[in-house]
Amino acid sequence: MTTDRLFVYGTLMRGFDHPMARLLSAHADFLGEATCRGRLVLVKHYPGLLLSDAPSDIVHGELFHLRAGDELLRELDMYEACGEGFPEPTEYLRRLIDVTLPDGTTEKAWTYIYNWPVTDLPRIESGRFLDH
């Protein structure tokens, strides 16, 4: 299954001044805020998403429609260090997940899941990277 939707929760969000966030906003349409079940950890100056089944574990982010999905995803995979040529295990994995919109409907969207050990990483309790 494939989709042209992308859920972002960190440095790719509209409120973050970063070249890749600007690239995303130039080649994608902001659809609105969304959430997913998960926990955020602070890796360095950026977050990592860990999926969770617990109803209380909510990560807040933004949902985008990708205009040139495959090309943009390849660029973002390189930024997230999970594209071709990166040694395994990569820091992130791109996965299709369920995201929830403010009206309660759910959609499938791509996102980047953190894939390295998190033992000593602090949790962002609010689930909102830009508020930490």
C-alpha positions in Angstrom: 0.0 0.0 0.0 1.3 3.5 -0.8 0.1 6.9 0.0 0.9 10.5 -0.8 0.5 11.6 2.8 3.3 12.3 5.3 3.1 12.8 9.0 5.9 15.0 10.5 6.5 15.7 14.2 9.9 17.4 14.5 12.3 19.3 12.4 10.1 19.0 9.3 7.2 20.9 10.8 6.2 24.3 9.6 7.4 26.1 12.7 10.9 24.8 12.4 13.5 26.8 10.4 15.4 24.1 8.5 16.2 23.6 4.8 14.4 20.3 4.7 11.3 21.8 6.3 11.4 24.5 3.6 11.7 21.8 0.9 8.7 20.0 2.3 6.6 23.1 2.4 7.6 24.0 -1.2 6.6 20.6 -2.5 3.7 19.5 -0.3 0.4 20.9 0.8 -0.3 21.3 4.5 -3.5 19.4 5.3 -3.7 20.1 9.0 -2.7 19.0 12.5 -2.8 15.3 13.2 -1.8 12.8 15.9 -0.5 9.3 16.2 -0.1 6.8 19.0 3.4 7.0 20.1 6.0 8.5 22.4 8.6 11.2 21.5 12.2 11.1 22.8 14.7 13.9 22.5 17.7 12.4 20.5 19.9 15.5 20.2 18.4 18.7 18.8 15.7 16.6 17.1 13.1 14.1 18.3 12.5 10.4 17.6 9.1 8.7 17.4 8.5 5.4 19.1 5.2 3.7 18.2 2.9 2.7 21.1 -0.5 1.0 21.5 -1.3 2.8 24.7 -4.2 5.2 24.2 -2.5 7.8 26.5 0.7 7.9 24.3 -0.1 10.6 21.8 2.4 12.4 19.4 1.2 15.7 17.9 2.3 16.7 14.4 1.3 17.8 11.0 -0.1 16.0 7.9 1.0 16.9 4.4 0.0 15.9 0.9 3.1 15.2 -1.2 2.8 16.6 -4.7 5.7 14.6 -6.1 5.6 11.8 -3.5 8.3 9.4 -4.7 10.9 12.0 -5.4 10.3 14.0 -2.2 10.3 10.8 -0.1 13.7 9.9 -1.6 15.1 13.3 -0.5 13.6 12.9 2.9 14.9 9.4 3.3 18.4 10.7 2.7 17.8 13.5 5.3 16.6 10.9 7.8 19.6 8.7 7.0 17.4 5.8 6.0 17.9 5.9 2.2 20.0 3.6 0.1 23.6 3.3 1.2 23.2 4.0 4.9 24.6 1.3 7.2 22.1 -0.9 9.0 20.5 -0.4 11.4 19.5 3.0 10.1 18.6 5.7 12.7 15.1 6.0 11.3 12.7 3.7 9.3 10.0 5.1 7.1 6.7 3.4 7.9 3.1 3.7 7.0 1.0 4.4 10.1 -2.5 5.5 11.1 -2.8 9.2 11.9 -5.9 10.8 13.5 -7.3 14.1 12.3 -9.0 16.6 14.6 -12.4 15.4 13.5 -11.5 11.9 14.6 -11.1 10.3 11.2 -8.0 8.3 10.5 -5.7 8.2 7.5 -2.7 6.2 6.4 0.5 8.4 6.2 4.2 7.8 6.0 6.3 8.8 8.9 9.8 8.2 10.3 10.2 5.9 13.3 13.3 6.1 15.5 15.2 2.8 15.2 18.2 3.1 17.6 18.4 2.4 21.4 16.5 4.9 23.5 17.7 3.8 27.0 19.2 7.1 28.1 17.1 9.5 25.9 14.7 11.9 27.7 11.0 11.6 26.8 9.1 14.6 25.5 6.1 14.1 27.8 3.8 16.5 26.0 4.2 14.6 22.7 4.8 18.1 21.1 8.4 18.6 19.9 8.0 22.4 19.3 6.9 22.9 22.9 9.7 21.1 24.6 
